[in-house]
Amino acid sequence: MTTTILGFKLSMPIMISPTAMQKMAHPDGEYATARAASAAGTIMTLSSWATSSVEEVASTGPGIRFFQLYVYKDRKVVEQLVRRAEKAGFKAIALTVDTPRLGRREADIKNRFVLPPNLTLKNFEGLDLGKMDQANDSGLASYVAGQIDRTLSWKDVKWLQSITTMPILVKG
């Protein structure tokens, strides 16, 4: 059942996909996921919108980790995230290309979703981008509309290639 992805040998043909805000489900959140992926011999892809930073996840011990990335309107934010992921030992970028047109998330709208006050998007602390404001519908939808670049195109993939040596995977 072993396989190889980007030259990394995995125990099985399964990777852990990026899942945002894991500490909403359990206090260990992304730390537990990183440890579990390592123990299982597979890759964890950390969400940009994690409730643990790239540095915190890297500190959990050995493991193969990819970093999921959204392209923000402010390219300096994107570049900073990529540099931090590289420095923390992440091995690839998983570029999400379908978020500029966030789907209509009925439950988020009904519940007026925002992160609980005790949690932040840890990769954005200090940038005034780690919290979601209350909204009449979904705080997440408002956050995406205000921050994520809706003009994402192949030129952005080229730009990312110019600022990192990590492989870039394009994902929906």
N, C-alpha and C positions, 0 to 999 in steps of 0.2 A: 504494500500500500504506500510505500515511500514515493516521494516525487521531489523534483527540484523546481524552484521558482527563482528566477534571476540569479541562479548559481547557488542558492541556499537549499540545502537538503532538508526536507520536511518529513516527519514521520507518517504523514497522511496527506491526501490531496484536499485539505481543508485549511483555510485561513480564518482568522477572526476579523470580521469586517468592522469598520469604524462605527461605534455606537456612542452618541453624544450623551453627556450629562449622567454618567453611570452612578454617581453618588446620590442621585435621586432614588435609586433602587436599593443601594447598600452603602454603608459608610466607607467601605474599602474601595468601592467603585473601580476605577481603572487600574489601581494597584493590584487588586485580586485578579483582574483579567490578564494583566501582564505576567503575573506569576503563573497562572494557569496555562497560558499559551506557551511559556517557556517549558513548563513541566511536561506538556503534551508534545513538545517538539515541533511547534508550528509558529506561524507569524501572527503577531497582533498588529492591527492597523489602528493607531490612535487618532481619534477625531480631533479636529481643530477645536471643536466645541466641547472638549472634555472638561470635567470638573477637577482634573489633575493636570499639571503642566507636563511638557515633554521632559523637563529635567526631573520632576518627581517620578514619572514612570520609569525613566532610565535608571533611577536610583534603586529600583526594586530588585535589581540583579540582572543576570545575563538573559539574553533573549534576542530574537530577530524582530525588529520593529519597523514598520512603515508609518509614515505620517500622512494623514488625510488632510488635504488643503482646499480651502475655498479661496477664490480670488476676490480680495477686497478692493473697493474703489481706490483706497490708499495703498499703492504698491509698496510703500515703505513698510507697512504692516506685514504684507506678504513676504517681503524679503527678510524681515526680522524673524518671522516664523520659520522660514526655510533655514536660515543660519542657525537658529537655536536647535532645530531638529538635527541638522548635520553635527553640530557640536555635541549633542547628547547621544550620538551614535546611531541614529535612525538610518536605515539602509535605502529607503526609496520614498518618493512622494506619490501619493494616490490623489490625483487631481479630480475633484468632483466638478462635473460640468453641467449637471442638471438643476442645480439649486438656484441659478438666477431667475428661474420661473418656479418658485416654490409652489407645490400643489396646495389645493384647498384642504386644509386639515380641520375637518369639522369639529373633532373633539377639542383641539386647541382653541378654536374660536368659541365654542360653547363654554369652555372652562376659563377663557381669557388667560391662556398659558403664559406664565413667566417662571423663571427659576425661583425656588424658595430663597428667602433673604439670606440664609446661611451659606448659599452656594454661589460660585461665580464661574465663568468660563476662564479657567486659570491661565490659559495661554495669552490672555489679553489683559490681565491685571496690570495696572500702571499705564495702560493705553486708553483708559476710559471707555473700553469696549467690552468689559467683562460682565456687565449687568444688562438685563433686558428691562426696559421700561414697561409699566402697565400700559395696556392698550384697550380700546373698545372691543377688539376682536382677539387676536393672538399676538402676544409680545414677540414671539419668534418670527412671525410673518412681518411684523413691523421692523424688527432687527435686520432681517434679510433684506427687506426693501431699502433700508437706509444704508447698509454697509456693503452688500455683495454687488460686484460689478455685473450688470445685466448685459454688457457688450462683449462678454467672454468669447474669444475666437482662437483660431490656430496661432495668431500672432502672440497670444499670451503664453501658449505652450512654448513657442520659440524663446520668448523672454525668460520663462522659467529655466529653460535649458541653459541660458546664458548666465544664470546666477547660481547654478548648482551643478555638481558632478554626479549627484544621485540620479538614478533612473526615475523617469516620470511615467506613471501608469495613469491612463485616462479612464475614469469610471463615471457611470451614470448614477 
